[in-house]
């Protein structure tokens, strides 16, 4: 009985967040338009000058997909901060429910939102000449890596939303996620960067994800990137989930 | 326990070095409305949040429907609803969706949720706007929805934290009507307010809270009777007449206001007494411009007890 209640609460709260999606049209558009603009910018404006040894559109699309997913997932911070600030959380907490299900609702909605925006971005990429060589199994593996990535970033964003004292602070956090992918192998090969940046770009967690997705979709060598990506984001996912639960308890401390 | 649905004794709560509640006792009898009245910062909201299990008291005990708020919060949550100071409804959902969501979270079945939602939306005059997103609502509509949402599970104990703060007079009147109506259904209500008029109108019992302490408790009538009875206020056209009256009445003048050239004397409100007063003024050749009989208001009680000037 207890379990079925918890399920009922989660389903209800996920439903709430899914209903928000089409009504929060500005942020959905933002999550799609920004990556598409960047892709067009990189492919048609800078792309000619960047030598990656491959067709640049093929090189850059995995990075754009990650940028899109990371940025989209980070919007969770704003939504969570909103809930914490506008009093609705007190309403949930005064009900006999598992109130942390509110957070799960946000993360599931983030996964759905990113599935939509990423699909759209890949669609535009095809129009711009993106030609992956992946089999359907490799596509599936790439999707799985992306889901892990989005879930991890979403939970990190939940933590940031729980820390934020205002909505503006929360949206400020999201910008960090929009810029982090630049210092990785997303847009240019890392060995073209100065030593310090190169070291960071080579070892920051986003690079193995990009390399894995790129390898799966285009057949470039993956090496140990896949395992690194899974270790990084599996670890981040677990850590941020635990941290979010803790922060939620502290924020709503009696 | 007796008849008390809400009972709190010696509640204390500090935030940092600020003592927000300092030994508050409170009780609300079943089926009645109690008001927690006090200025901003008196500790009203904290008290309600403790009773609704959102905040843990530092000391003291509180029970709601016999359940301890600290030890059995889940039990307490099953019998209460809390309507906070800010309408806690989901802006990106419609009124109907808000109602159904809370119905589902309140463990009502799908069918029962729909039935209750329809019923409450009608009663709170929100049927025509039920398909509109809440973000397009006016303040009054939000508050009504907020209250409607909190009633979907038929809670027997209702906490209302400043239900009409920030509302225009008409919306306030509507909320008052709704609250009065609720009482008729047998629920127990504890509301907080900074409006004396609101406490006077809605509450059976009033607890006056100031600086985290209860400074008075009783019915509105009991609180009013703590002050002297009625007063007759005389005002004069010029300073000369005012000064003569001051000399003549001496200590029997309760208070004098040279600027407005008025003074007040105790009165029983009878025509005979007023006539005697005016005759006496006439005999001494003092011209009285106007006379005004005043009954003490809760405002007077409030001011005399808290020493706070109220607007």
Interface residues (C-beta under 8 A of the other chain):
Chain A: X5 X8 X9 X12 X13 X15 X16 X19 X20 X23 X24 X86 X87 X88 X89 X90 X91 X92 X93 X94 X95 X96 X97 X252 X254
Chain B: X49 X52 X53 X54 X55 X56 X74 X77 X78 X80 X81 X82 X84 X85 X86 X87 X88 X89 X90 X91 X92 X93 X97 X101 X102 X104 X105 X106 X107 X133 X149 X150
